[in-house]
Amino acid sequence: MMFRNIALLLSAVTATAKSLTSGGIYEINAESQLGNHLLANARKLEGNEEFDNTWVTDYSVKFQGCHHVAQWNEEADGEEDVRIQTKRLVRFRLCPSGSCESSSASGCKSGYGDYIIDMNIFVEAWLQAEMQDKEQTCENAANNCDCDEADDRDTCEYNCYINQGLDYCANLEEAEDFNVQNYLECGQYQDDNNNNNNGVEYYVGPYCAKQGGAIFLGLFTDDTCTTFADSNGGTSTFMSTFGSSLPYSSDSIVGYDCKSCMEPKDANEQNNGDAADEDEVRELCETIYENGGKCESGLSVQYKNEAACQFIEGVKIIRQDGVIETSSSKSSTTATVFIVLFAIAFALLGGYVYYLKTKLDRAKINLSSE
């Protein structure tokens, strides 16, 4: 009976320790029906009436990191198609604008909501907001350059931008050779030199880098952007094949600055028409909020959406000293306790086996003496 109880204890401790050492969290599969539902859920009232989300104007968006999950490729129909594709997610936080810190990994410590969203949606909305911010900054700078009566206005404005540390303003209106917008959803790379790449089709798309702390562009050999062209994220192949560096292959597409959800109040600052709608919510925040899975336990709002809390906890991202690590890579105190219990149970089992062996040996000696 004692041996049976120890065996049961050993099995239970082993199973529990295994689940805890893998992250200490019960995770929800992203490709499951529940996972998809959580990622797609938007805030709704009964009767499908949307909640008033103008409260987000008091908050700012803070990028916290990204995460990869594997899922079945439903569009795979050929032998060479990738069956298991990579799904990329971004986790972000809405922090009160008054307490959001760009230099802080978490952004804020209280009064926030956590969200998770498809990477492509987040990156596209973020880049659009970045462009709007740059255009507005350059416009404001140009108004202060006093170049209206200059002999060469373009040169005057160029020097004015450089003196203000706004180098990008000088080239803002020039057409870029590489348009990152074309590759946010994994697009086939089109070489301007009409290089046939020896018959190989290459694809460019965003992926999580630096343990989830950055979003880079990579070169892939499949249309789901799952298989890298080489072990360096495709950068070596891109350089050798196309003769140049792949943009955003070492600089993150998304930054760590806090972006306010409030539209500019000045009538001249229209954010490319974003302020033309009825509310004051910036388009960036409208897009990522409506499409994101939500965990609003820490928000001070009337209607909290906590549908995605468990899912978000399963891909929790924590940055330490500039490096983002998934929670599964961190040591778990609870897991350590169960490992110790496992060792104790194993020692007890060994002791009991030794006790049985000794008892059997004594019985043999007694039988021999008789």
LUMGU-89201 format. One line per 3 residues: their letters; for each residue x negated, y, z of N, C-alpha, C, O. Coordinates in steps of 0.1 Angstrom, whole numbers. Each point is the difference from the previous one (the first is absolute). Layout:
% residues N
a	X:Y:Z:X:Y:Z:X:Y:Z:X:Y:Z; ...
% end
This chain:
% residues 370
mmf	-8:-12:0:8:12:0:-9:13:0:3:9:-7; -13:-10:15:-9:12:1:-7:2:-13:-1:12:-5; -3:-22:-2:-7:1:-13:10:6:-10:-4:8:-9
rni	17:-12:9:10:5:-9:2:14:2:2:8:-10; -1:-3:22:2:14:3:-11:9:-5:2:11:-5; -14:-16:8:-12:7:-5:0:1:-15:-4:11:-6
all	7:-22:-1:1:1:-15:10:10:-5:-3:7:-10; 15:-7:17:10:10:-4:-5:14:2:2:9:-9; -9:-7:20:-5:14:3:-11:4:-10:0:11:-5
lsa	-8:-21:1:-11:3:-9:6:3:-14:-5:9:-6; 16:-15:2:6:2:-13:6:14:0:-1:8:-10; 8:-4:21:7:13:1:-11:11:0:2:10:-7
vta	-12:-12:14:-11:11:1:-6:2:-13:-3:11:-4; 0:-23:-3:-7:1:-13:9:8:-10:-5:8:-8; 18:-11:7:9:6:-9:1:15:3:0:8:-9
tak	1:-5:22:2:14:3:-13:8:-2:1:12:-6; -12:-18:9:-13:7:-2:-2:3:-15:-5:10:-4; 9:-20:-4:-2:2:-15:8:12:-5:-5:7:-8
slt	18:-6:13:8:11:-5:-5:14:5:1:10:-7; -7:-10:19:-4:12:5:-14:5:-5:-2:12:-2; -7:-22:0:-13:4:-6:1:5:-14:-9:7:-5
sgg	20:-10:-2:2:5:-14:5:14:0:3:5:-11; -1:1:22:5:14:1:8:3:11:2:12:4; 3:-22:3:9:3:12:13:5:-3:7:5:9
iye	-3:-6:-22:13:6:-4:7:-10:-9:-6:-6:-9; 19:5:10:8:-8:-9:3:8:-12:8:10:1; -13:-14:-13:1:8:-12:12:-4:-8:4:-12:0
ina	1:21:-8:11:-2:-10:-6:0:-13:-8:9:-4; 10:-20:-4:-5:-1:-14:5:11:-8:12:3:-1; -21:5:-6:4:11:-8:9:-3:-12:8:7:-4
esq	-10:-20:-1:7:-3:-12:14:-7:3:7:-4:-8; -5:2:22:13:-6:4:11:10:-2:-2:12:-2; 14:-18:3:12:9:-2:0:11:11:4:11:-3
lgn	-7:-15:15:0:10:11:-11:10:-2:2:12:2; -14:-16:-7:-11:9:-2:4:10:-11:-3:12:2; 8:-17:-13:4:10:-10:11:9:4:0:12:-3
hll	9:-17:12:11:9:5:-6:11:9:5:11:-1; -14:-15:9:-6:10:9:-7:11:-8:0:12:3; -8:-16:-14:-7:10:-7:9:9:-9:-4:11:-3
ana	16:-16:0:8:8:-9:11:8:8:6:9:-6; -5:-12:19:10:7:8:-2:15:1:-10:4:3; 21:3:-6:0:14:3:11:3:10:8:-8:3
rkl	-9:20:3:9:4:11:14:2:-6:2:9:-9; 8:-16:14:14:1:-5:9:1:12:-2:-5:11; 14:12:-14:11:0:9:10:-11:-4:-1:-5:-11
egn	11:3:19:11:-9:-4:7:6:-12:2:12:-1; 2:-21:-8:6:4:-12:-10:5:-11:3:6:-9; -17:-10:12:-10:3:-10:-3:15:-1:-7:4:-9
eef	12:4:19:-3:14:0:-14:2:6:-3:-5:10; -6:13:-17:-13:2:5:-1:9:12:8:10:1; -17:-12:8:-3:8:11:-6:13:-5:-6:1:-10
dnt	8:10:18:-7:12:-3:-15:-1:4:-3:-2:12; -6:3:-21:-14:-2:3:-8:13:0:-12:-1:-1; 19:12:2:-7:13:0:-9:1:13:-8:10:0
wvt	10:-18:10:-8:0:12:-15:-2:-3:-8:4:8; 5:-10:-19:-14:-3:-3:-8:12:-4:-12:0:-1; 19:12:-1:-7:12:-3:-9:4:11:-10:8:-2
dys	12:-13:14:-8:3:12:-12:-10:2:-7:1:9; 6:-10:-19:-10:-10:1:-10:1:-12:2:6:-10; -13:-13:12:-11:-1:-11:-3:-15:-2:1:-8:9
vkf	-5:5:-21:-4:-13:-4:-14:-3:3:-9:8:-4; 6:-19:10:-14:-4:3:-2:-14:-5:6:-10:5; -15:8:-15:-4:-13:-5:-8:-7:11:-10:5:5
qgc	14:-18:-3:-7:-8:11:-8:-12:-6:-9:-5:7; 13:1:-19:-8:-11:-5:9:-8:-10:11:3:-2; -17:-14:-3:7:-8:-10:-3:-15:4:-8:-3:8
hhv	16:-6:-15:0:-14:4:3:-8:-13:9:4:-7; -15:-16:6:3:-9:-11:8:-12:5:-4:-5:10; 14:1:-18:6:-13:3:2:-7:-13:1:6:-11
aqw	-1:-19:11:2:-8:-12:14:-4:-1:7:-3:9; -2:3:-22:14:-4:-3:0:-7:-13:-9:2:-9; 20:-10:7:2:-7:-13:3:10:-11:8:9:2
nee	-15:-11:-13:3:8:-12:11:-6:-8:-1:-10:-8; 13:16:9:12:-5:-7:-1:1:-15:8:-6:-7; -16:15:2:-1:3:-14:-10:-9:-7:-2:1:-12
adg	-5:-9:19:-10:-9:-6:7:-11:-8:7:-8:6; -10:7:-19:6:-10:-8:-10:-7:-9:3:-10:-7; -16:14:8:-10:-7:-8:-10:-6:8:-1:2:12
eed	-7:-11:-18:-10:-8:8:-11:9:6:-6:-2:10; 3:13:-17:-10:9:4:5:11:9:-8:8:6; 21:-7:-4:5:11:9:-3:-3:15:0:-12:4
vri	-2:22:3:-3:-1:15:13:-4:7:10:7:-1; -10:-18:8:12:-5:7:2:7:14:11:3:4; -22:-1:3:0:7:12:-6:14:-1:-12:1:-2
qtk	21:9:2:-5:13:-2:-2:8:13:6:-4:11; -13:15:-11:-2:8:12:10:11:1:2:8:-10; 5:-7:21:9:11:3:-7:10:10:-6:-5:10
rlv	5:17:-14:-7:10:8:9:10:7:9:5:-7; -11:-4:20:9:9:8:-8:11:6:-12:-2:3; 18:13:0:-6:11:7:8:3:13:12:0:0
rfr	-19:2:10:6:4:13:-3:15:2:-11:4:-1; 22:3:5:-2:15:2:8:3:13:9:-7:4; -11:19:1:6:5:12:6:14:-2:-7:8:-7
lcp	19:-5:12:5:13:0:-3:6:14:6:-5:10; -15:15:-9:-3:6:12:6:14:1:1:6:-10; 2:-2:22:5:14:2:-11:9:-6:-12:-1:4
sgs	16:11:-12:-10:8:-7:-9:8:10:-12:2:-3; 17:1:14:-7:8:10:-11:-8:7:-10:6:5; 11:-19:-6:-10:-9:7:-7:-9:-9:-8:-8:4
ces	10:9:-17:-7:-9:-10:-14:4:-2:-2:12:-4; -7:-21:6:-15:3:-2:-6:-8:-11:1:-12:0; -6:19:-10:-6:-7:-12:-12:-8:4:-3:-11:-6
ssa	-4:16:16:-13:-7:5:3:-12:8:-9:-8:3; 21:6:2:4:-11:9:5:-12:-9:7:2:-9; -12:-14:13:4:-12:-8:15:-2:1:6:-4:-10
sgc	0:6:21:14:-2:2:9:12:-4:12:-2:-3; -18:14:2:7:11:-4:7:7:12:-1:12:2; 7:-20:7:7:5:12:2:-11:9:-1:-12:-4
ksg	4:15:17:1:-11:10:14:-1:5:3:-9:8; 6:18:-11:14:-1:5:10:7:-10:-5:8:-8; 17:-12:9:11:7:-8:-1:-3:-14:4:8:-9
ygd	-9:-20:5:-2:-4:-14:8:-11:-5:6:-7:9; -5:5:-22:6:-12:-6:-10:-7:-9:-8:7:-7; 8:-20:7:-9:-8:-9:8:-6:-11:11:-4:1
yii	-18:4:-13:7:-5:-12:-10:-8:-9:-12:1:1; 18:-9:-9:-8:-8:-9:7:0:-14:13:-1:-1; -21:2:-9:6:2:-14:-9:-6:-10:-12:-2:2
dmn	18:-1:-14:-8:-5:-11:-11:10:-4:3:12:0; -15:-17:-2:-12:10:-2:3:8:-13:-4:12:1; 9:-17:-11:2:7:-13:9:13:3:-3:11:-5
ifv	13:-13:12:10:11:3:-7:11:8:1:11:-3; -8:-16:13:-7:10:9:-11:8:-7:0:12:1; -8:-19:-9:-11:6:-7:5:10:-10:-6:11:-1
eaw	16:-15:-6:5:10:-11:6:12:7:-2:11:-5; 10:-12:16:5:11:7:-11:9:6:1:12:-1; -11:-19:6:-11:8:6:-8:8:-10:-3:11:3
lqa	0:-17:-14:-8:7:-11:8:12:-5:-6:10:-3; 19:-12:2:8:11:-5:0:12:10:-1:11:-4; 2:-15:17:-1:11:10:-14:6:0:-1:12:2
emq	-10:-20:-4:-13:5:-1:-2:11:-11:-5:10:2; 11:-14:-13:-1:9:-12:8:13:3:-5:11:-4; 16:-12:10:8:12:4:-7:9:9:0:12:-1
dke	-7:-19:11:-7:8:10:-12:8:-7:-3:11:3; -4:-18:-12:-11:6:-7:4:11:-8:-6:11:0; 17:-13:-8:5:11:-9:4:12:9:-3:11:-5
qtc	9:-13:16:4:11:8:-12:7:6:0:13:1; -9:-20:4:-13:6:5:-7:8:-10:-4:11:3; 3:-16:-15:-7:7:-11:8:12:-4:-6:11:-3
ena	19:-12:3:8:12:-4:-2:11:11:-1:12:-4; 2:-16:17:-2:10:10:-14:6:-1:-2:12:2; -8:-20:-5:-14:5:-1:-1:10:-12:-7:10:1
ann	13:-14:-12:0:9:-12:6:14:3:-5:10:-5; 15:-10:13:7:12:3:-9:10:8:2:12:1; -12:-19:6:-9:8:9:-13:3:-7:-9:6:6
cdc	7:-10:-19:-13:2:-6:-2:13:-6:-11:4:-3; 22:4:1:-1:13:-6:-7:0:-14:-10:8:-2; 15:-16:-7:-7:-1:-13:9:5:-11:-3:-2:-12
dea	14:10:15:9:5:-10:-7:9:-9:3:1:-12; -13:7:17:-6:10:-9:-14:-4:-3:-8:8:-5; 4:-20:7:-13:-5:-3:-2:-2:-16:10:-3:-7
ddr	-22:6:2:-3:-2:-14:2:-14:-4:6:-3:-11; -10:-7:19:2:-14:-3:7:-6:12:-6:-4:9; 19:3:-11:9:-4:11:-3:-15:4:-1:-3:12
dtc	-2:-5:-22:-2:-15:3:-13:-1:8:0:-8:10; -10:15:-14:-13:-1:7:1:6:14:-5:-5:10; 13:16:-8:3:6:13:7:-10:9:-4:-1:12
eyn	14:-5:-17:8:-10:8:-9:-12:4:1:-5:11; -9:0:-21:-9:-11:3:-9:3:11:-2:-8:9; -5:19:-9:-9:4:10:7:2:13:-5:-3:11
cyi	17:8:-11:8:2:12:3:-13:6:-1:-2:13; 5:-8:-21:3:-14:5:-12:-6:7:0:-5:11; -12:6:-18:-12:-6:5:-4:7:13:-4:-7:10
nqg	5:20:-9:-3:7:13:9:-4:11:-4:1:12; 16:-6:-15:9:-4:11:-1:-15:2:8:-5:9; -17:-2:-15:-1:-14:1:11:-8:-6:2:-11:4
ldy	4:17:-15:11:-7:-6:-4:-4:-15:5:4:-9; -15:-12:9:-6:-4:-13:11:-7:-9:0:2:-12; 9:-9:18:10:-8:-8:9:10:-7:6:-4:-10
can	-4:16:15:9:10:-7:-5:4:-14:8:3:-8; -21:-3:7:-6:4:-13:4:-10:-11:0:4:-12; 2:-17:16:3:-10:-10:14:-6:1:3:-10:-6
lee	5:17:13:14:-6:3:8:-1:-12:8:-9:-1; -9:19:-8:8:0:-12:-5:-9:-12:6:-2:-10; -19:-2:12:-6:-8:-11:6:-15:1:2:-5:10
aed	0:0:-22:5:-14:-1:-11:-10:5:-11:1:-5; 15:-10:14:-9:-10:4:-1:-11:-10:10:-4:-6; -23:-1:5:-2:-12:-9:7:-12:6:4:-9:-8
fnv	-4:8:21:6:-11:7:12:4:8:-1:8:9; 13:-13:-13:12:4:8:4:-11:9:4:-11:-4; -7:13:17:3:-10:10:14:-4:1:3:-11:4
qny	6:20:-8:15:-3:0:3:-12:-8:10:-7:2; -18:4:-12:3:-11:-9:-3:-14:6:4:-10:-6; -11:10:17:-5:-12:6:4:-3:14:-5:-8:7
lec	16:15:-3:5:-1:14:7:-13:2:2:-5:11; 4:-1:-22:7:-12:0:-7:-12:-8:7:-8:-5; -20:9:5:-8:-10:-7:3:1:-15:9:-7:-5
gqy	-17:15:-2:1:2:-14:-12:-5:-8:-11:0:5; 14:-4:-17:-11:-5:-8:-9:12:-4:5:10:-4; -18:-12:6:-9:11:-3:-2:2:-15:-3:-9:-7
qdd	5:21:3:-2:4:-14:-13:8:-2:-1:11:5; -8:-17:-12:-13:6:-3:1:10:-11:5:-4:-11; -9:16:13:1:10:-11:-9:-3:-12:2:5:-11
nnn	-12:-13:14:-10:-4:-11:5:-12:-8:-8:-5:-8; 20:1:11:6:-12:-7:-9:-12:1:-1:-8:-9; -5:6:20:-8:-12:3:9:-12:2:9:1:9
nnn	-11:-12:-16:9:-11:1:-3:-9:12:6:-10:3; -17:14:5:-4:-7:12:-2:-15:-2:3:-8:9; -7:4:-22:-2:-14:-3:12:-8:2:0:-12:3
gve	11:18:-6:13:-7:1:6:-1:14:10:-6:2; -17:11:8:5:0:14:8:12:3:-4:11:-3; 16:-13:9:9:10:4:-3:4:15:0:-9:8
yyv	-3:21:-5:-2:5:13:11:9:5:7:7:-8; -5:-8:21:11:8:6:-6:8:12:-9:-5:7; 15:17:-5:-5:8:11:12:3:9:11:2:-4
gpy	-14:-3:17:11:3:10:-6:2:14:-12:-3:2; 20:8:7:-5:3:14:0:-12:8:7:-10:-2; -16:10:12:-1:-11:10:-6:5:13:-6:11:0
cak	8:-19:10:-5:4:14:-15:-2:1:-5:-11:-4; -2:20:9:-15:-1:1:-4:4:14:8:5:8; -20:-8:-4:-6:3:13:9:-5:11:4:8:9
qgg	0:-21:-9:9:-6:10:13:7:2:5:1:11; 0:5:-22:13:7:1:-1:15:3:10:6:1; -22:-1:-1:-2:14:3:0:9:-12:0:12:2
aif	1:-17:-14:-1:8:-12:8:-7:-11:2:-12:0; 2:20:-10:6:-6:-12:-8:4:-12:-1:12:-4; -5:-22:-2:-9:2:-12:7:-5:-13:10:-7:1
lgl	-15:11:-12:4:-6:-13:-10:-12:-3:-12:2:2; 17:-13:-7:-8:-11:-4:3:-5:-14:10:4:-5; -20:-12:0:2:-5:-14:4:-15:2:-7:-7:7
ftd	17:3:-14:5:-14:2:2:-7:-14:-1:7:-10; 2:-20:11:1:-8:-13:15:-5:-2:2:-8:-9; 7:12:18:14:-5:-2:9:12:2:-3:10:6
dtc	16:-11:-11:9:11:0:7:2:13:9:8:1; -13:-15:10:6:2:13:-11:7:9:3:2:12; -15:0:-18:-11:6:8:-3:-8:12:0:5:11
ttf	-2:-18:-13:-3:-9:12:-14:-5:-1:-7:-1:10; 2:-2:-22:-13:-6:-2:-10:11:-5:1:5:-11; -11:-2:20:-10:10:-4:-8:-5:-11:-3:-12:-2
ads	-2:22:-6:-9:-3:-11:-14:-5:4:-7:-7:-7; 4:11:19:-13:-4:7:1:1:15:10:5:5; -21:-8:2:1:0:14:-2:14:6:1:2:12
ngg	-2:8:-20:-2:14:4:13:8:-3:-1:12:-2; 12:-19:2:13:7:-3:1:4:-14:9:8:-4; -17:-14:-5:1:2:-14:-9:12:-5:0:3:-12
tst	-7:4:22:-7:12:-4:-12:-4:-9:-3:8:-9; -4:-19:12:-12:-4:-8:4:-3:-14:-6:4:-10; 17:-11:8:5:-4:-13:5:13:-8:-2:1:-12
fms	8:8:19:5:12:-6:-12:8:-5:0:5:-12; -11:-4:20:-11:8:-5:-7:-7:-12:-4:7:-9; 2:-20:10:-7:-7:-11:8:0:-13:-5:-1:-11
tfg	19:0:13:8:-1:-12:4:14:-6:0:1:-13; 3:9:21:4:12:-5:-10:12:1:2:11:-5; -13:-14:12:-11:10:1:2:11:9:-6:11:-2
ssl	15:-12:11:3:11:10:5:-6:13:4:-11:1; -3:20:9:4:-5:13:16:1:0:6:9:-6; 0:-19:13:14:0:2:4:10:10:-4:0:11
pys	13:10:-15:4:10:10:7:-6:12:7:-10:-1; -9:16:12:6:-4:13:-4:-14:4:7:-7:7; -19:2:-12:-5:-13:4:-8:1:13:-3:-10:5
sds	0:22:-1:-8:2:12:6:11:9:-4:1:12; 13:7:-17:7:10:7:15:-3:1:6:-3:-10; -1:3:22:14:-4:2:10:9:-7:-2:12:0
ivg	12:-18:-6:10:8:-7:8:8:11:4:11:-3; -2:-17:14:8:6:11:-9:4:11:-9:-7:4; 11:19:1:-8:6:11:7:-2:14:11:-6:1
ydc	-18:11:9:5:-1:14:6:13:5:3:0:12; -1:10:-20:5:12:4:15:-1:3:7:-8:-6; -2:16:15:15:1:3:7:9:-10:-4:11:-2
ksc	14:-17:-5:7:8:-10:14:3:6:8:-9:3; -5:22:-2:13:4:5:12:-4:-9:-2:1:-12; 13:-4:18:12:-4:-7:9:12:-3:10:-1:-6
mep	-15:13:10:8:12:-2:-4:7:-13:-11:1:-3; 21:2:-5:-2:7:-13:-4:14:3:4:6:11; -13:0:-19:-3:14:2:12:9:0:9:-1:-8
kda	-9:11:18:12:8:1:-1:12:-9:11:6:-3; -23:-2:-2:-1:11:-9:6:-3:-13:-2:-11:-6; 10:20:1:8:-3:-13:-10:-2:-11:4:-6:-10
neq	-16:12:11:-10:-2:-11:-7:-13:0:-7:-4:-9; 8:-3:20:-6:-13:2:10:-11:-2:6:-5:10; -4:1:-22:11:-9:-3:-4:-15:-1:8:-9:-2
nng	-21:7:4:-5:-14:0:5:-7:-13:5:-11:0; -7:17:-11:3:-6:-13:15:-3:-1:4:-11:-6; 5:19:12:14:-3:-1:5:-8:11:12:-3:1
daa	-20:-2:9:4:-8:11:10:8:9:9:-6:5; -12:19:-4:9:8:9:13:4:-6:8:7:5; -5:-12:-17:12:3:-7:12:-8:5:11:4:-2
ded	-14:-15:10:12:-7:5:5:7:12:-5:10:5; 16:-16:1:7:6:11:-7:0:13:1:9:8; -9:-20:-5:-6:-1:13:-14:6:0:-5:5:-11
evr	-2:-6:22:-13:6:1:-10:-11:2:-12:2:3; 15:-15:-6:-9:-11:1:-8:-1:-12:5:0:-12; -18:-1:14:-9:-2:-12:2:-13:-7:4:-10:7
elc	-6:10:-20:3:-12:-8:-8:-12:4:5:-11:0; -18:14:4:-8:-11:5:7:-8:12:0:-12:-1; 5:20:10:6:-7:12:13:-6:-3:4:-11:5
eti	4:17:-14:13:-6:-4:-3:-14:-7:7:-9:3; -17:9:-12:-3:-13:-7:-4:-11:9:5:-11:0; -15:14:8:-6:-11:8:9:-4:12:0:-11:5
yen	8:21:0:9:-3:11:11:-9:-5:4:-10:7; 2:13:-18:12:-7:-5:-4:-14:-4:8:-9:0; -21:7:-5:-4:-13:-5:-8:-9:10:-3:-11:-3
ggk	1:17:15:-8:-7:10:7:-8:10:12:3:3; -18:-14:2:5:-7:12:-3:8:12:-11:7:1; 20:-6:9:-1:10:10:0:-7:14:6:-10:3
ces	-15:17:6:0:-4:14:0:13:8:-11:6:1; 22:-1:3:2:13:6:2:0:15:7:9:5; -13:-19:1:2:-1:15:-5:12:7:6:4:11
gls	-16:2:-16:-6:12:7:5:13:-3:-4:10:5; 14:-9:-15:6:12:-4:11:5:9:7:-8:6; -6:21:-5:11:6:8:11:5:-9:2:12:-2
vqy	4:-22:-5:11:3:-9:12:-8:4:-1:-10:8; 13:14:-13:12:-6:5:2:-14:-5:4:-9:7; -7:7:-20:1:-14:-6:-13:-5:-3:-6:4:-10
kne	1:-13:18:-13:-6:-3:1:-13:-8:9:-8:3; -18:7:-13:0:-12:-8:-12:-9:4:-11:5:-1; 13:-16:7:-10:-9:5:-1:-13:-8:-5:-10:6
aac	11:10:-18:1:-13:-7:-13:-6:-4:-1:-12:-1; -10:20:0:-13:-5:-5:-10:-1:11:-12:-2:-3; 16:4:15:-10:1:11:-8:-13:1:-13:0:2
qfi	19:-12:-2:-7:-12:1:-9:-3:-12:-12:-4:2; 16:8:-14:-8:-2:-12:-12:9:1:-11:-4:-2; 13:17:6:-11:10:1:-10:-5:11:-12:1:-2
egv	17:-6:13:-9:-5:10:-9:-11:-5:-11:-2:5; 16:-6:-14:-7:-11:-6:-12:4:-9:-9:-8:-2; 10:20:-3:-11:5:-8:-6:13:6:-5:9:-7
kii	5:-9:20:-5:11:8:-15:3:-4:-8:-9:-1; 5:22:-1:-13:4:-4:-5:10:10:6:10:3; -18:-12:1:-7:9:10:-13:4:-5:-8:-9:-4
rqd	5:22:4:-13:4:-5:-9:3:12:4:8:9; -16:-13:-9:-10:2:11:-13:5:-7:-6:-8:-8; 1:19:12:-13:6:-6:1:0:-15:-10:-3:-6
gvi	21:7:1:1:2:-15:3:-12:-7:2:0:-13; 0:-12:19:2:-12:-7:14:-5:4:4:0:12; 4:-4:-21:13:-5:2:0:-16:1:-5:-6:-10
ets	10:0:20:1:-14:1:14:-4:2:8:6:7; -4:-18:-13:13:-5:3:-1:-6:14:-10:-4:5; 22:3:2:0:-4:14:-4:-15:1:-5:-4:11
ssk	6:-3:-22:-4:-14:1:-15:-2:2:-5:-11:4; -3:22:-7:-14:-1:1:-5:4:14:-12:-1:3; 21:6:5:-4:5:13:2:-12:10:9:-9:-2
sst	-17:10:13:1:-11:10:13:2:8:4:11:2; 2:-22:2:12:1:8:-2:-5:14:-5:-11:2; 8:19:8:-1:-4:14:8:-12:3:-4:-9:7
tat	17:9:-12:9:-11:2:-6:-13:-6:1:-11:6; -6:12:-18:-6:-11:-7:-12:-6:8:-1:-12:1; -7:21:5:-11:-4:8:5:-8:12:-6:-11:4
vfi	16:15:2:6:-7:12:4:-14:-4:-3:-9:7; 10:8:-18:5:-13:-4:-12:-9:-5:1:-13:2; -12:18:-7:-11:-8:-3:-7:-5:12:-4:-12:1
vlf	4:20:10:-5:-4:13:8:-12:5:-5:-10:5; 19:12:-6:9:-11:5:-2:-12:-8:0:-11:5; -3:12:-18:-3:-11:-9:-12:-8:5:0:-12:1
aia	-11:20:3:-12:-6:5:2:-7:13:-5:-11:2; 14:17:7:3:-7:13:7:-13:-2:-3:-10:6; 13:11:-16:8:-12:-2:-8:-11:-6:1:-12:3
fal	-11:16:-12:-9:-10:-6:-9:-6:11:-3:-12:0; -1:20:10:-9:-5:10:8:-10:9:-5:-10:5; 18:14:-2:8:-9:8:2:-13:-7:0:-11:6
lgg	3:12:-19:1:-13:-8:-12:-8:1:1:-12:2; -13:18:-3:-12:-7:0:-2:-7:14:-5:-11:1; 8:19:10:-1:-5:13:9:-12:2:-3:-10:7
yvy	15:11:-12:10:-11:2:-5:-13:-8:2:-11:5; -7:13:-17:-6:-11:-7:-11:-7:8:-1:-12:0; -8:20:6:-11:-5:8:6:-8:12:-6:-10:4
ylk	16:16:2:6:-7:11:6:-14:-3:-2:-9:7; 9:8:-19:5:-12:-4:-11:-10:-3:1:-12:3; -12:16:-10:-11:-8:-3:-6:-6:13:-3:-12:0
tkl	0:21:10:-6:-5:12:9:-10:7:-5:-10:5; 18:12:-5:10:-9:6:0:-13:-7:0:-11:7; -1:11:-20:0:-13:-7:-13:-7:2:0:-13:1
dra	-12:20:0:-12:-7:3:0:-6:13:-6:-11:2; 11:17:8:1:-6:14:9:-12:0:-3:-10:7; 14:10:-15:9:-11:0:-8:-12:-7:2:-12:5
kin	-10:14:-15:-8:-11:-6:-10:-6:10:-2:-12:0; -4:21:8:-10:-5:10:7:-9:11:-6:-10:3; 18:15:1:7:-8:10:4:-14:-5:-1:-10:7
lss	5:10:-20:4:-13:-6:-12:-9:-2:1:-13:2; -12:18:-5:-12:-8:-2:-5:-6:14:-5:-11:0; 6:19:11:-4:-5:13:9:-11:5:-5:-8:8
e	17:8:-12:9:-11:4:-3:-13:-7:7:-10:2
% end
